[in-house]
Amino acid sequence: MADPTLHGNGYACPACEMRREVEDKTQILRPKVPCNVCAGLGRLGYTEAEIVARTVEEARRVYWPEFEKRISEVCHG
């Protein structure tokens, strides 16, 4: 299982972000309310398939800049 806390393996929990927007930031100690969406991690993980797809997309963009050109030449003759 992918670790959502690793860079690129997840995204911020939208429920936690919404809660932070309205959170009372005074100096009073309050118990933390656990998040039902991310179980308190603050991040949600991508699936393994999503991580592979994002990695391949980034590799095509960075390491193979001529990829689209080669594909279009093959497809369009």
C-alpha positions as CSV (number, residue, x, y, z in Angstrom):
1,M,0.0,0.0,0.0
2,A,1.3,3.4,-0.9
3,D,2.2,5.8,1.9
4,P,0.2,9.0,1.5
5,T,2.6,11.0,3.5
6,L,5.4,10.6,1.0
7,H,5.9,13.4,-1.5
8,G,3.8,12.7,-4.6
9,N,1.8,9.8,-3.2
10,G,-1.2,11.7,-1.9
11,Y,-3.1,14.9,-1.6
12,A,-4.4,17.1,1.3
13,C,-7.6,15.9,2.9
14,P,-10.4,18.2,1.8
15,A,-12.3,17.7,5.0
16,C,-9.3,18.7,7.1
17,E,-8.7,21.8,4.9
18,M,-12.3,22.9,5.3
19,R,-12.2,22.4,9.1
20,R,-8.9,24.4,9.3
21,E,-10.6,27.3,7.5
22,V,-13.2,27.7,10.3
23,E,-11.1,26.5,13.2
24,D,-10.8,28.7,16.3
25,K,-7.1,29.6,16.5
26,T,-7.2,31.1,20.0
27,Q,-4.7,29.9,22.6
28,I,-7.2,27.8,24.5
29,L,-6.4,24.1,24.6
30,R,-9.0,22.0,22.9
31,P,-9.1,18.3,22.2
32,K,-8.4,17.5,18.5
33,V,-11.4,16.3,16.6
34,P,-10.4,13.2,14.5
35,C,-11.2,13.3,10.8
36,N,-13.5,10.6,9.5
37,V,-12.1,10.9,6.0
38,C,-8.3,10.6,6.5
39,A,-8.2,9.2,10.1
40,G,-6.3,12.2,11.3
41,L,-3.3,12.0,8.8
42,G,-4.3,15.1,7.0
43,R,-3.6,13.4,3.7
44,L,-5.3,10.9,1.4
45,G,-3.3,8.5,-0.7
46,Y,-3.5,7.9,-4.4
47,T,-4.0,4.3,-5.4
48,E,-1.0,2.4,-6.7
49,A,-2.4,2.7,-10.3
50,E,-2.8,6.4,-9.9
51,I,0.8,6.7,-8.7
52,V,2.1,4.7,-11.6
53,A,0.0,6.8,-14.1
54,R,1.3,10.0,-12.6
55,T,4.9,8.8,-12.6
56,V,4.6,7.7,-16.3
57,E,3.1,11.1,-17.2
58,E,5.9,12.9,-15.5
59,A,8.5,10.7,-17.1
60,R,7.1,11.4,-20.5
61,R,7.1,15.1,-19.9
62,V,10.6,15.3,-18.4
63,Y,12.6,12.4,-19.9
64,W,11.0,11.9,-23.3
65,P,10.1,15.4,-24.6
66,E,9.9,14.0,-28.2
67,F,7.4,11.3,-27.1
68,E,4.3,13.1,-28.5
69,K,6.2,13.9,-31.7
70,R,7.2,10.3,-32.3
71,I,3.7,9.0,-31.6
72,S,2.1,11.5,-33.9
73,E,4.6,10.6,-36.7
74,V,3.8,6.9,-36.3
75,C,0.0,7.4,-36.1
76,H,-0.2,10.0,-38.9
77,G,2.5,8.5,-41.1
